[in-house]
Amino acid sequence: MAARAGVSPMTASYAFTRPGRVAAATRERVHRAAHELGYRPDAVGRALRSGRTHQLGVVFSEHLAYAFDDPQAARFLAGVAEVCVEEGRGLTLIPTRGDAADAGRVLSAAVDGFVLWTTTEDDPVLAAVAGDPRPAVIQGGPPHQGIACVTQDDYEAALAIASQGLHEGRTPVVISFPLDRDREHMVTIGGNLPPHAPFPVTDARLRGYRAAVEQAGLSWAGTPIAVVARNTQRDGFAAARELAPALAPDALIIAMSDELALGAHQALRETHPEAAYLGWDGSPAAQRLGITSVTNPLRDQGRRCAQLALDPDRPNDQEIPWTITAGSAPPHPAAEGR
């Protein structure tokens, strides 16, 4: 091809790999020669030679379909994708299954860096990725040496929103994310929960809710808690149905996500019309139903994770801010007389 275009082999190579270093007329001559000879650059060979794939890997500790089914996961992925488009990178989704092959599956991916969705402290993928020379960033934690972390203060946000909801004197119940990688569904009370949950997001929010309940002079040990297997409206619906027989008419449903709160609302709207709901994510659907929620700008978190994975020297010294979006749920009957 170089001979046909009348240039050196290096110039022919630069016409494809570093086109800015080749004069436009020369570049056109090389491309014309390539077309006549039926030549196309081999992306795999180029990656092997350069050691770069120009792909960013996103590791999900959920079923892969979760990235598309869950609105917040989709927003996070959209933020990652935005940066990939801006930087001319591709995006590779890497699913994990919670088995011994996860670490090898992740490390064998042909990517230049990793963005990890929140996982548990005992996930072997963390140590594997931390020991790999490619940069890695995790959303939501857990913090791990060698992996940058992008998160918000879940404890303080949980304390704030639960305290706000309990000001009306309602009786709290909690619908929680999974505690660990076993994702065991259960209905229990606060006193029966383990002292620590390996999922850092679950652990921080439970601690915040507990602090709010106890500061309100109520018993955390006796607070009903439903732990779901997945963050879906279907799981929230099922959890609320199981809790319903023991719920007070004025129950305060404290859910760890808007999806769970929406499912609970659907399950209880006829049997417990005076119940109030707290969620997490500030979704439009929750706002339309008057569900008070914590904003969780996952699109922004996705952008920051991607930026850090592509540029490890970029500063990461700012925690993601959060606010509470007030819902318009009916007031507690006792509050109307105050």
Number of C-alpha atoms within 10 A of each C-alpha: 20 16 11 13 19 14 15 12 13 9 21 25 16 16 21 15 12 11 15 11 11 17 12 12 8 17 21 14 19 26 18 16 19 18 12 11 11 9 12 10 11 8 10 12 10 13 13 11 9 9 12 14 17 18 19 25 25 25 21 21 21 17 14 15 10 17 20 13 12 14 17 22 18 17 19 22 24 18 22 26 20 16 20 20 11 8 13 10 17 15 17 15 17 19 19 19 13 16 9 11 12 18 18 13 14 21 16 8 16 18 20 19 26 29 29 26 22 22 24 20 19 13 19 16 25 22 16 14 22 17 13 12 10 15 20 27 29 28 22 21 22 24 18 14 11 16 23 22 25 24 21 20 15 22 19 16 24 28 21 18 24 27 20 15 20 18 12 16 16 21 20 27 27 26 26 27 27 23 24 20 17 9 13 12 17 15 16 17 16 19 14 12 14 10 9 14 18 18 22 21 24 22 21 20 23 26 19 21 26 24 19 23 22 13 14 14 8 16 14 20 15 14 18 20 26 25 22 23 19 19 18 21 21 17 23 32 20 17 25 26 16 15 19 17 9 10 19 15 15 20 21 24 26 29 27 26 26 31 26 30 30 23 21 27 24 15 21 18 12 9 12 16 13 19 23 28 27 30 30 25 23 24 21 11 12 24 17 10 14 18 26 28 30 25 17 23 20 24 20 17 24 27 20 23 31 30 21 23 24 25 12 18 9 11 8 14 8 9 12 15 12 17 15 19 21 16 19 14 15 11 14 18 13 11 11 8 6 5
